[in-house]
Amino acid sequence: MDDMKVWRVLILLGAGIASAAVEMPPVFSDFMVLQRDVPLRLAGRGDAGEQITVEFAGQRRQTVVDSNRNWQIRLEPLEACREGRTLSVQGNTRLEFYDVLVGDVWLCSGQSNMYFRVKDAAGGTEIAARQKNRSIRMLKIEPAWSREPRELLVKS
C-alpha cells in the first residue's frame, strides 16, 4: 500500500472514533437540592484528558478527566437559596441541570414503609394538592438488586 492510501485509511479510522459523553450519577437532576454550608463535591466520568468545566451560583471550576475516566470538582460552600439556578457541566458534551436549589438535604431510607405515599393516606390527595412549598424536592431511586456493583450515570 502506498503512503497516500495509508494516510486515507488512518484518516477514515480516526473519523470513526467518537468521544464519550460527560456523565454524572443519577442523583444529579433538574429540581435537585445541593447541601448548604459545606464544600460540594461533584464527580462524574468522561474521556481521559478531557477538560471539564462546572459552573454554578457564580462559581466556575475546571479539572481534567484522569486516566480511569473519572473527574471531580469541589465548589465552595453556598448559603441556602430558594432561587432555582442552573448547574452546567461542560466537557466534550454538555449537561445542564435546571431549577437547582441550595438548602438542607435529608436522606430517608427504610423498608416497605418508605413506599407509602402521602396521597395514599386518608385525605392525602387533598393535603398534597394544598402543598405550596416548591422548595421541597424528592428524589426516588428505584430499588435494584445486583451481585455486582452497578455504575449508573446521567449521560448528556
Buried (B, 14 or more C-beta within 10 A) or exposed (E): EEEEEEEEEEEEEEEEEEEBBBBBBEEBBEBBBBBBEEEBEBBBBBBEEBBBBBBBBEEEBEBEBEEEBEBEBBBEEBEEBEEBBEBBBBBBBEBEBEBBBBBEBEEEEEEEEEEEEEEEEEEEEEEEEEEEEEEEBEEEEEEEEEEEEEEEEBEB
